[in-house]
Structures are given as structure tokens and as C-alpha cells.
Amino acid sequence: MAETKRKILLTYALPYANGSIHLGHMLGFIKTDIWSRYQKLRGNECHFVCADDAHGTPIMLSAQKMGISPEEMIADVQKEHEQDFSDFGIDFDNYHTTHSEENRELASSIYLKLKENGHIKVKTISQLFDPDKSMFLPDRFVKGTCPKCKSDDQYGDNCDACGATYSPTELINPKSAVSGATPIMKDSEHYFFDLPAFEGMLKEWVHSGSLQSEMANKLNEWFGQGLQQWDISRDDPYFGFEIPEAPGKYFYVWLDAPIGYMGSFKNLCDKRDDLNFDEFWDKDSKAEVYHFIGKDIMYFHSLFWPALLDGSGYRQPTNVYTHGFVTVNGSKMSKSKGTFIKARTYLEHLQPEYLRYYYAAKLSSRIDDLDLNLEDFAQRVNSDLVGKLVNLASRTAGFIKKRFDGKLATISDMSLITQALEKKDTIAECYEGREFGKGMREIMALADVANAYVAEQAPWQLVKDDEKLPQAHQVCSIALNMFRILATYLKPVLPKLASDVEAFMNTELLWSNLDADFSQHEINAFKPMMQRVDMDKVEAMVANSKENLEATQEPEAAKTTSPLDHDPISETINFDDFAKLDLRIARIAKAEHVEKANKLLKLQLDLGGETKQVFAGIKSAYAPEALEGKLTVMVANLEPRKMRFGMSEGMVLAAGPGGKDLWILEPHDGAQPGMRVK
């Protein structure tokens, strides 16, 4: 009986149209593309769509600074994004933009359905208002002096210096980050989505298997804190879609951004007669819908998005698959170190398939961060792809062309090929379950066996003896059949190499053709398929990333040679003042996001017999999962402070100017929780 083919709609998180694609972005796009290509290789109907996320205040302000319209800016960025994706082999069925008529119509219709069903609430709220720019200011667009520690140049919701949280109205000497004007208070009517009304549905959906267990557990914590109504409106001026029947009000970017998945697919359906939009999005749809995302946006995709869909009569996603972040050489991507690498900078130095394979070799279905260790990257690519895979063909293909009329032999001993084919289902399960790293290990183990066989048989010696030519023909034919099978297994990961193999082997690499008989099959001349990774090129890429940073800095910033230039040493204190500080080693037992706090993480610090709760302004630099289990240093005798989100009982020590450039102090091995730091 013929196997039933699946209908799949697949998306990856929309990149923001306010900057270039970097290697952190590429992790998710490569992961999703591999899964999409695998589904198509198996003959399933799979449609991979995405779009640029093109709305919001930052885009409006960036365009103003550039002296162009937002439409011009997002069109230029989309062109750049699409070229980067194409050059990395990301095979979208459609790439669109959220600034489209399809998205406008869908966002408006979904909103009107929510309103009709009683899920939209209207409230009057007070906000800071820029009188010069005539615009309301979100928290991050207000700066001033922290009301707690009196540090200057702090954002309107949280202090980077002391970690305190507050409302923008509590800032001392607040200034608009847009114009520098002193903001005033002004009332405005806003529209809210009634998220708490969907708590029962969301709990059922979260525990239906639609999320990884780690994500389901995190959502349980958020349910425990209570869901809040979600402000989905912004005031004019704002670059986005105007809300129907609400002049001067615009959809908040996070409302129309996920609808962009639907908009991109609708755009694809309108181009093709064989695709039906409703067949994938109707409440009773039997198709599969998957969203691949980074862990930083899981709240929107696992709470707001399924609730919006349910409230407006659409189906929920089949699964939302979340992945971790990219670190480089064990640390966060850093502009100063040259490890914040743009996709285009990488492509100027290295082949895209190197990165596709390295990411695949380290990816699992879990949400762990992935470290791009540049030395390991070069070694693994050189060993696996050049030394094992391509070498299998390069050391045997010439004999077939020169000594055997370019035709493969009828193989008498199928044991090695059978061994490779027996791994077909295991490798398929690895792809389907997103256990790509395990799959790559299975494939390379087969490559090791094949290379050991060739080395043992030594066809280069056999061809010297006419009586042993049939044996040499067998060895080389077995090796090239193994090469074909391995290249088919790797086709979702290495599409360019697969294309080269198809040209060389004179056949299409098909999953359904893995066990085909290639007796007397004629091959073409072998051409080099992949060069070794040169560490000089890797180092040049890193150096070029630093140069790109320096080229974009203002002249004054380029002159800065030391942190002391902009943060001088404080006034002298005496020893007694210092002795009052009780600094202790603490283990971060638990770290979690703080709802509605843009910069805070809530930490539970184990002092070896006592636990203290601390709110730290390090969210921009660390994911909670990356902190748990680490040792750090805390001020243990700081007077507890009541904050908006709870009691903070100390302070962790960190270095750096703030934002992403922030590093908590970590003691050497041997330090124990509770030890005093002297």
C-alpha cells in the first residue's frame, strides 16, 4: 500500500528588517531548512515560508535618521536578507514581508473577529509623551537618572547599574531618547487582547505535546504568575497597520508579525493554483503547521499566538520547536572580539556548506545553546567532509574512468552496502526528531567503515596486477555506491555538494532510490567538490568582523582605548568602608525571566545553606538557562529592597558597560558557595 504523504506548512521566526543577518540568525534558518529539505526528500508536501518583520518604532526612527521612507529602508533590507539566505542555500518556497496587503487584510480580519467575539478590551492609560516629536514613548525610548542609585543615562524601566525596576515616570530628569526633549504625561486610549480568557485552552495545548518539555515547564511558571491582558495598540506616529475603526491607532508589531506567517503563505497560495490557504489554517485542518523559533521569543509564540488563532477561529500550530542561542569560542558573540559575524562576512571567506554541516553536527532537539568553536569547526569539516566523505570518491573514481570505461561493476558482495542501507530508518528518525547531531554521527560512522574498507583493499595496488583488476573494479564500485548513499543521507544538510554528486554520479539522489541497482551505471569524471577549511581564512573573517565594527563607529568612539576613558575610577574610600561589604561565592540555583521586565532576571542564589533572591539587570546579556549552575560573586549583606516584581536580597557582581556587553564574575574551580571574597 502506498505511503500517505503528509501536508506540511513550515515557518521560521521572522528576522527584523532593521539590520543584517548574522551567524546567530543562521542557526535557526539552517535548522529549519534541513528539516524542510528532509521532508521534501521523503516525498512529503512541505511548504517553507518566511518574511521580514517590517514594522515598529525602531524601523520608523532608523529610516528617519537615514533620510528615507520606512518603505524604502525595509525594501533594501529585504533584498539584502534574501541574498544572504539564497547564498546559504536556504530554500524558501516563499519569502515575503509583513508590510504587505495580505498581512494587512489578515491582521484586520483577525482583529475584527477577536473584537466580535468579545476578546478586545479598551482602557485609558497614562504614558510619557515627547512634545517635540508628538509621539508617545515606550519605556526604552525614555532615559534619565535612576531614582534608586542615581546612575545617569538609564532606561525608563530598569537600571543597568543597580538592577532596580521602576516606571518611566519615576526617572529623575527624564529625557526622550528620540529628541532629547523633556517628556510630559498624556492619557491615551489603548486596545488590549484578553489573554487570561484563554488560559484553559492554552494549558491544554501546552501539555498536548505541542511544545518541548522544557518549554512546557517554563510556561507552567508563567501560568502560576497569572496571565495579563496584552496591549496590542500603539499611537500615531507609528510604522505599521492602522487598526480598523480606530483612527490614529496602529497594531503593535508583535500582533501582525506572527500573522506574517499566514500572510506569506497566502501570498504563495495566490501564486499557485494547487494550494488552498484554508486547507492549512481552518479550525478542522488535517495539515501540519510547524514554527521553528529561538528561545527568546517563545512567550509570544506559545501564549499570544495560539490564543489569537483560537479567538479568531483558526487552528493552533501542530508544534512550536525552540532552539538555543549561538556562542562563539565559548562566549557570547562579541563585536569587539570579531565573533559577532554577519552572514555576508562569513560568505566572503568561507563556503556556506561548512557552517551548515557544523551546525547540523551539533544540533539536537533540546534547547541548549550551540557553541561555534572556530578551531573545532575547521577540524571537523576537514575531517568529516573532506577527509572521510569526499575522499571516498576522490580516491576511487579515477580508476573507474581510466580502467573500467567509467562504468560501475555488478557487485558480488553487498555486505557493506547492506550495512549502510540498514541505517536508513535510524537516520530518518534523527532527521524527523531534529536530532541532527546524532544523524551526522551515524553517517560519519558509515564513512569510517567505507574508508577502512578501501584502505584495506588498496585498489591503487590492485590495478597494477591485471589478474586483480576485477577485484579493483569491485572495490571502487562498492566505494562509490557507499558514497552515493552517504551523499543522499546528507542531501538535506549539503544541497550544493549533493548537486555536485548528482552531476558526477549521473543520477538524482533520491531517498526512494537508495537501494537501487547501479550495475553497469556510467559515471562522469570526478571533479574536486570541497576544499579544506583554511584557518587563515577563518582568522581573516574574524579580523574583517572587527574592521566592520570599527568602520561603523563614530570617530570619538574609535579613539577610546580603555574602559577608564568613559568610566573613571571612583573616589577613594578607606579600608573600613570596604570591610563593610560582605562578598560571598554563590551558586545560581535557578534563573528565570521576569514578566514585563525588559532587563531583569530573577536569580535564586545558593550560599551553601542559605538562599537569597536577587533581581539582576543582565537579561540582555544572558539567557536564564545559561546561568543555572554557575558560580558567581554577590554582595550578601546589601539591605533587601522591595521591587515591583518582589524582594531583592543582594546584588551579583558583573563587569562591562551594559547591554550585551556584560559579564558576571565567575570564580575559579575550587571556590564553594558561602566562601567569603576578601
C-alpha positions in Angstrom: 0.0 0.0 0.0 1.3 3.4 -1.0 2.6 5.6 1.9 0.4 8.5 2.7 2.2 11.8 2.0 2.0 14.5 4.7 0.9 18.1 4.1 3.2 20.4 6.0 3.5 24.2 6.4 6.8 25.2 7.9 8.0 28.6 9.1 11.0 30.1 10.9 10.9 33.2 13.1 10.8 36.4 11.0 14.0 38.4 11.0 13.6 42.1 11.9 14.1 44.5 9.0 16.4 46.8 10.9 19.7 45.1 10.4 21.8 42.4 8.7 21.6 38.6 9.2 24.4 37.2 11.4 25.5 33.7 12.3 23.2 33.6 15.3 20.2 34.0 13.0 21.6 31.4 10.6 21.4 28.7 13.2 17.6 28.7 13.1 17.3 29.1 9.4 19.8 26.3 8.7 18.0 24.0 11.2 14.6 24.7 9.6 15.9 24.4 6.1 17.4 21.0 6.8 14.1 19.7 8.2 12.2 21.1 5.2 14.6 19.6 2.7 14.4 16.2 4.5 10.6 16.3 4.3 10.7 17.0 0.6 13.4 14.3 0.1 10.9 11.8 1.6 8.3 13.0 -0.9 6.1 14.9 1.6 4.3 18.1 0.5 6.2 20.7 2.5 5.9 24.5 2.1 8.6 26.6 3.9 7.7 30.2 4.2 9.1 33.3 6.0 9.1 37.0 5.7 10.8 40.2 7.0 9.3 41.6 10.2 9.0 45.1 8.9 7.0 47.3 11.4 7.6 49.2 14.6 9.1 52.3 16.2 12.8 51.3 15.7 12.3 50.9 11.9 10.5 54.3 11.7 13.3 56.1 13.6 16.1 54.3 11.6 14.5 55.4 8.4 14.2 59.0 9.6 17.9 59.0 10.5 18.8 57.7 7.1 16.6 60.4 5.4 14.5 57.8 3.6 11.0 56.4 3.9 10.4 53.3 6.0 9.2 51.6 2.8 12.5 52.3 1.1 14.5 51.0 4.0 12.7 47.8 4.5 12.8 47.1 0.8 16.6 47.5 0.8 17.0 45.3 3.9 14.7 42.6 2.5 16.8 42.4 -0.7 20.0 42.0 1.5 18.3 39.3 3.6 17.1 37.3 0.6 20.5 37.3 -1.0 22.2 36.1 2.2 19.6 33.3 2.6 20.0 32.3 -1.0 23.8 32.1 -0.8 23.5 29.9 2.4 21.2 27.5 0.5 18.1 28.3 2.5 15.3 27.1 0.1 12.2 29.0 0.9 9.0 28.3 -1.0 8.1 31.9 -0.4 9.8 34.9 1.3 7.6 37.9 1.8 7.3 40.9 4.1 4.8 41.8 6.9 4.3 45.1 5.2 2.0 43.5 2.6 -1.6 43.7 1.6 -2.0 40.0 2.5 -0.8 40.8 6.0 -2.9 43.9 6.4 -6.1 42.1 5.4 -5.4 39.1 7.7 -4.4 41.3 10.7 -7.5 43.4 10.3 -9.8 40.4 9.9 -8.3 38.6 12.9 -8.7 41.7 15.0 -12.3 42.2 13.9 -13.1 38.6 14.7 -11.5 38.9 18.2 -13.5 42.1 18.8 -16.7 40.5 17.6 -16.1 37.6 20.0 -15.5 39.9 23.0 -11.7 39.4 23.3 -10.7 43.1 22.8 -10.8 45.5 25.8 -10.4 49.2 25.7 -8.5 51.1 28.5 -7.2 54.6 29.0 -3.6 54.6 30.2 -1.1 57.4 31.0 2.2 57.5 29.1 5.2 59.7 28.7 4.8 61.9 25.6 7.5 63.6 23.5 6.2 67.1 22.9 8.8 67.8 20.2 8.2 64.7 18.2 4.5 64.5 19.1 4.8 60.8 20.0 4.2 58.5 23.0 7.4 57.0 24.3 7.8 53.3 25.1 10.0 52.6 28.1 13.2 52.1 26.1 12.8 55.4 24.4 13.0 57.3 27.8 16.3 57.8 29.6 17.2 59.6 32.8 18.7 59.2 36.2 17.9 56.1 38.2 15.7 57.0 41.2 17.4 54.4 43.4 21.2 54.6 42.8 21.2 58.0 40.9 23.1 56.5 37.9 22.8 58.6 34.8 21.7 57.5 31.3 19.3 54.7 32.4 16.3 53.4 30.5 12.8 54.0 31.6 12.1 50.6 33.1 15.2 49.3 34.7 18.7 50.4 35.9 21.7 48.7 34.4 23.8 49.9 37.3 21.9 48.6 40.4 19.2 46.4 38.8 16.3 48.4 40.2 13.0 48.4 38.3 10.6 51.3 38.1 8.1 53.1 35.9 9.3 55.7 33.4 7.6 58.4 35.4 9.9 57.7 38.4 13.1 58.6 36.4 14.9 61.7 37.6 15.3 64.3 34.8 13.7 62.0 32.1 14.6 62.8 28.5 13.2 61.5 25.3 15.8 59.2 23.6 14.3 60.3 20.3 14.6 64.1 20.5 16.2 64.9 23.9 13.1 66.8 25.0 11.6 66.5 28.5 8.5 64.3 28.2 5.1 65.1 29.6 2.3 62.8 30.8 -0.6 62.3 28.5 -3.6 59.9 28.5 -4.3 57.6 25.6 -6.9 55.0 24.8 -5.4 51.6 24.1 -6.7 48.3 22.9 -5.9 45.1 24.8 -6.2 41.4 23.9 -7.9 39.5 26.7 -5.2 36.8 27.1 -6.4 35.5 30.5 -9.7 34.3 28.9 -7.7 31.7 27.0 -5.8 30.2 30.0 -7.7 26.9 30.0 -7.2 26.4 26.2 -3.5 27.3 26.5 -2.9 24.9 29.4 -4.4 22.1 27.4 -2.5 23.0 24.2 0.8 23.4 26.1 0.6 19.9 27.5 -0.7 18.3 24.3 2.9 17.6 23.1 3.0 20.8 21.0 6.0 22.1 22.9 9.3 20.6 24.1 9.1 19.6 27.8 11.5 22.4 28.8 9.2 24.9 27.3 6.1 23.4 28.8 7.7 23.6 32.2 8.6 27.2 31.7 5.0 28.1 30.7 3.7 26.4 33.8 5.7 29.1 35.8 4.1 31.8 33.7 0.7 30.4 34.3 1.5 30.4 38.0 2.3 34.1 37.9 -1.1 34.8 36.1 -1.6 35.9 32.5 -2.2 39.6 31.8 -4.2 41.4 29.2 -1.9 42.3 26.3 -1.6 45.8 24.9 -1.9 45.4 21.1 -2.1 49.1 20.1 0.3 51.9 19.5 -0.3 55.6 18.9 0.5 57.6 15.8 3.2 58.2 14.6 4.0 54.5 14.2 5.1 52.5 11.2 2.5 49.7 10.9 -1.1 48.9 10.1 -3.8 51.2 11.3 -6.4 49.4 13.5 -9.8 49.2 11.8 -12.4 51.7 13.1 -9.7 53.3 15.3 -8.1 56.4 13.6 -4.6 57.2 14.8 -4.2 53.7 16.4 -1.8 51.1 15.0 -1.3 47.4 15.6 1.7 46.7 17.9 4.3 44.9 15.8 4.0 41.7 17.8 0.4 41.4 16.7 1.0 41.5 13.0 4.4 39.8 13.0 3.2 36.2 13.6 0.3 36.8 11.3 3.1 37.4 8.7 3.4 33.6 8.6 -0.1 33.4 7.3 0.4 36.4 5.0 3.5 34.9 3.4 1.6 31.6 2.8 -1.4 33.5 1.5 0.9 35.2 -1.0 2.2 31.8 -2.1 -1.3 30.4 -2.5 -2.3 33.3 -4.7 0.6 32.5 -7.0 -0.3 28.8 -7.3 -3.5 27.1 -8.3 -2.7 23.9 -6.4 -2.5 25.4 -2.9 -5.5 26.2 -0.7 -4.9 28.6 2.2 -7.9 27.3 4.2 -6.8 23.7 3.9 -3.8 24.6 6.2 -5.4 27.2 8.5 -9.0 26.2 9.0 -10.0 25.1 12.5 -10.5 21.5 11.3 -7.4 21.4 9.1 -5.6 18.0 8.9 -2.4 19.6 7.6 0.6 20.0 9.9 1.9 23.5 10.8 5.3 23.9 12.5 7.0 27.0 13.8 10.8 26.9 14.4 11.9 29.7 16.7 14.7 30.9 19.1 14.1 30.6 22.8 13.9 34.4 23.3 10.5 34.7 21.6 8.8 31.6 22.9 6.4 33.7 25.1 4.8 35.3 22.0 4.7 32.0 20.1 3.4 29.7 22.8 0.9 32.0 24.5 -0.2 35.1 22.5 -0.1 33.4 19.0 -2.2 30.2 19.8 -4.6 32.4 21.7 -5.0 34.9 18.9 -5.6 32.0 16.5 -8.1 30.3 18.7 -10.0 33.5 19.4 -10.4 34.3 15.7 -11.4 30.9 14.5 -8.2 29.4 13.2 -6.3 26.3 14.2 -3.3 26.1 16.5 0.2 25.1 15.4 1.0 21.4 15.4 4.3 22.1 17.2 6.5 25.1 18.1 10.1 23.9 18.1 12.5 26.1 20.1 16.3 26.2 19.8 19.1 27.9 21.9 21.5 30.7 21.0 24.9 30.6 19.3 28.0 31.3 21.2 31.4 31.6 19.6 34.5 30.1 21.2 32.6 29.6 24.4 31.4 33.2 24.8 28.6 35.4 23.6 29.0 36.8 20.1 31.2 39.8 20.6 31.7 42.8 18.2 35.0 43.7 19.9 36.4 40.2 19.5 35.2 39.9 15.9 32.9 37.0 16.8 29.7 38.9 16.0 29.9 37.7 12.4 27.5 38.8 9.7 26.3 36.2 7.2 27.8 38.2 4.4 31.2 38.5 6.1 31.2 34.7 6.5 30.3 34.2 2.9 33.2 36.4 1.8 35.6 34.0 3.3 34.2 30.5 3.6 31.8 28.1 1.9 28.3 28.1 3.3 28.1 24.3 3.5 30.9 24.2 6.1 28.6 26.0 8.5 25.5 24.1 7.5 27.3 20.8 8.4 28.9 22.1 11.6 25.6 23.4 12.9 23.9 20.1 11.9 26.6 18.1 13.6 26.0 19.9 16.9 22.2 20.3 16.8 19.7 18.3 18.9 16.0 18.5 19.7 16.8 20.3 23.0 17.1 24.0 23.7 20.7 24.0 24.5 23.0 26.8 23.2 25.3 25.8 20.4 29.0 26.8 20.6 30.7 27.7 17.3 34.3 26.8 18.3 36.2 28.1 15.3 39.1 25.6 15.6 36.8 22.7 16.1 34.7 24.0 13.2 37.7 23.8 10.9 38.9 20.4 12.2 35.5 18.8 12.0 34.8 20.0 8.5 38.2 18.9 7.3 38.0 15.5 9.0 34.4 14.6 8.2 33.6 16.2 4.8 37.0 16.4 3.2 38.9 13.5 4.9 36.0 11.0 5.1 33.2 11.8 2.7 34.7 13.4 -0.4 37.9 11.4 0.0 35.9 8.2 -0.5 35.1 9.3 -4.1 38.3 11.1 -4.9 40.5 8.0 -4.2 38.4 5.6 -6.3 36.6 7.5 -9.1 39.7 7.9 -11.3 40.2 4.1 -11.6 36.6 3.6 -12.7 37.0 6.2 -15.5 40.5 5.2 -16.6 40.4 1.4 -16.3 36.7 0.4 -16.4 35.2 2.6 -19.1 33.5 4.8 -16.5 31.1 2.1 -15.5 30.4 0.6 -12.1 30.6 -3.2 -11.6 27.9 -5.6 -10.7 28.6 -6.0 -7.1 29.0 -9.5 -5.8 29.4 -8.8 -2.1 26.7 -6.5 -0.9 27.5 -6.7 2.8 29.0 -3.2 3.2 26.2 -1.6 1.2 23.6 -3.5 3.2 25.2 -2.2 6.4 24.7 1.4 5.1 21.1 0.7 4.0 20.2 -0.8 7.3 20.8 2.6 8.9 18.2 4.3 6.7 15.4 4.2 9.3 17.7 5.3 12.1 18.9 8.3 10.1 15.3 9.1 9.1 14.3 9.2 12.8 17.1 11.5 13.5 16.0 14.0 10.9 12.4 13.8 11.8 13.1 14.2 15.5 15.6 17.1 14.9 18.4 15.0 16.4 20.7 16.2 13.5 23.9 15.7 15.5 23.1 12.1 16.2 22.3 11.6 12.5 25.6 13.1 11.4 27.4 10.7 13.8 25.6 7.7 12.2 26.5 8.9 8.7 30.2 9.5 9.5 30.5 6.1 11.3 29.5 4.6 7.9 32.0 6.8 6.2 34.7 5.4 8.5 33.7 1.8 7.7 33.8 2.6 4.0 37.2 4.3 4.1 38.7 1.5 6.2 37.5 -1.0 3.6 39.1 1.0 0.8 42.3 1.4 2.7 42.4 -2.4 3.4 41.7 -3.4 -0.2 44.1 -0.7 -1.6 42.7 -0.5 -5.2 45.8 1.5 -6.2 47.8 -1.6 -5.7 45.2 -4.0 -7.2 45.1 -2.1 -10.5 48.8 -2.9 -11.0 48.0 -6.6 -11.5 45.8 -7.5 -14.4 44.6 -10.6 -12.7 43.3 -8.4 -9.8 41.6 -5.8 -12.0 38.1 -7.4 -11.4 38.7 -7.1 -7.6 39.8 -3.4 -8.0 36.6 -2.8 -10.0 34.5 -4.3 -7.2 36.3 -2.3 -4.5 35.9 1.0 -6.3 32.3 0.3 -7.3 31.4 -0.5 -3.7 33.1 2.7 -2.5 31.2 4.8 -5.0 27.9 3.2 -4.1 28.6 3.9 -0.5 29.5 7.5 -1.5 26.1 7.8 -3.3 24.2 6.5 -0.3 26.0 8.8 2.2 25.6 11.8 -0.1 21.8 11.0 -0.2 21.6 10.8 3.6 23.4 14.2 3.7 21.4 15.9 0.9 19.2 18.0 3.4 22.4 19.3 5.0 24.6 19.8 2.0 22.5 20.7 -1.0 25.3 22.1 -3.1 27.5 19.1 -2.5 24.6 16.8 -3.3 24.1 18.6 -6.6 27.8 18.1 -7.4 27.5 14.4 -6.5 24.4 14.1 -8.8 26.4 15.5 -11.7 29.4 13.2 -11.0 27.3 10.1 -10.4 25.0 10.9 -13.3 21.8 10.3 -11.2 19.4 12.1 -8.9 19.9 11.4 -5.2 16.6 10.1 -4.0 15.6 8.5 -0.7 13.4 6.1 -2.6 16.4 5.2 -4.8 18.8 4.4 -2.0 18.8 0.6 -2.6 18.7 0.8 -6.5 20.9 -1.4 -8.5 23.6 0.7 -10.2 25.3 -2.2 -12.0 27.0 -1.0 -15.2 25.9 2.5 -14.4 28.1 5.1 -16.1 29.6 7.9 -14.1 31.2 11.2 -15.2 34.7 12.4 -14.5 35.3 13.3 -10.8 35.9 17.0 -10.1 37.1 18.4 -6.7 34.0 19.1 -4.6 35.2 20.6 -1.4 38.4 22.3 -0.2 39.8 22.1 3.3 39.0 24.9 5.7 42.0 27.2 5.9 42.4 28.7 9.4 43.9 31.7 7.7 40.5 32.4 6.2 38.8 31.9 9.5 41.1 34.4 11.1 40.6 36.8 8.3 36.8 36.5 8.8 37.2 37.4 12.4 39.5 40.3 11.6 37.2 41.6 9.0 34.3 41.5 11.5 36.4 43.7 13.8 37.1 46.0 10.9 33.4 46.3 10.0 32.8 47.3 13.6 35.5 49.9 13.6 34.2 51.3 10.3 30.7 51.9 11.7 31.9 53.6 14.9 31.8 57.4 15.4 35.3 59.0 15.3 35.2 59.8 19.1 34.3 56.2 19.9 37.2 54.9 17.8 39.6 56.9 20.0 38.5 55.0 23.2 41.4 52.8 24.3 40.3 51.9 27.8 37.0 51.5 29.8 38.5 54.1 32.2 38.2 56.7 29.4 34.4 56.8 29.9 34.1 55.2 33.4 36.8 56.7 35.6 37.8 55.2 39.0 35.5 56.4 41.8 36.7 58.5 44.7 39.0 56.8 47.3 37.4 55.0 50.3 39.1 53.8 53.4 39.5 50.1 54.4 36.7 50.3 57.0 34.3 51.3 54.3 35.4 48.3 52.1 35.2 45.9 55.1 31.5 46.6 55.5 30.9 44.7 52.2 30.3 41.0 52.7 31.1 39.5 49.3 30.3 35.8 49.0 30.6 33.0 46.5 27.1 31.9 45.4 25.8 29.2 43.1 23.0 30.3 40.7 20.5 27.6 41.6 17.7 29.0 39.4 17.4 31.8 36.9 14.2 32.9 35.1 12.7 35.7 33.1 10.7 38.4 34.9 7.4 39.0 33.1 7.1 42.6 31.8 10.7 43.4 32.7 12.9 44.1 29.7 16.2 43.8 31.5 15.7 41.8 34.7 16.4 38.1 35.5 15.2 36.6 38.8 18.0 34.6 40.4 17.9 32.2 43.3 21.4 32.2 44.8 22.6 29.3 46.9 25.1 30.4 49.6 25.8 27.0 50.9 23.0 26.7 53.5 21.0 29.8 52.7 19.3 31.0 49.6 18.8 34.6 48.6 16.6 36.1 45.8 18.2 38.7 43.6 16.8 40.7 40.6 19.7 41.4 38.3 19.7 43.6 35.2 21.5 41.1 33.0 18.7 39.8 30.7 20.3 41.5 27.6 23.5 39.5 28.1 22.4 36.1 29.4 19.7 33.5 28.8 18.5 32.1 32.1 19.3 28.5 31.1 23.0 29.5 30.5 23.3 30.8 34.1 21.9 27.9 36.2 24.7 26.0 38.0 27.3 28.7 37.6 29.3 30.2 40.5 29.4 33.9 40.9 30.1 36.6 43.4 27.3 38.5 45.3 27.0 41.3 47.8 25.4 39.2 50.6 24.8 42.0 53.2 23.0 44.5 51.0 19.8 45.8 52.6 16.8 44.0 51.0 14.9 46.2 48.6 11.2 45.9 47.7 10.9 46.0 43.9 7.9 45.9 41.6 8.4 42.2 41.0 9.4 41.1 44.5 12.1 41.4 47.2 15.7 41.6 46.0 18.1 40.5 48.7 21.5 41.3 47.3 23.4 42.1 44.1 25.5 40.0 41.8 28.8 41.5 40.5 29.3 42.0 36.8 31.7 43.9 34.5 31.1 45.7 31.3 29.3 48.8 30.0 25.9 47.1 29.9 23.5 45.7 27.3 25.0 42.6 25.6 28.5 43.6 26.8 28.1 42.5 30.4 29.9 39.6 32.2 29.1 38.3 35.6 32.1 37.5 37.8 32.9 33.7 37.9 35.4 32.4 40.4 38.0 29.6 39.6 37.3 26.0 40.3 37.6 25.2 44.0 35.5 28.1 45.2 32.5 26.9 47.2 29.1 28.6 47.8 29.3 30.6 51.0 33.0 31.4 50.9 33.9 35.0 51.7 35.6 37.0 49.0 38.4 39.1 50.6 
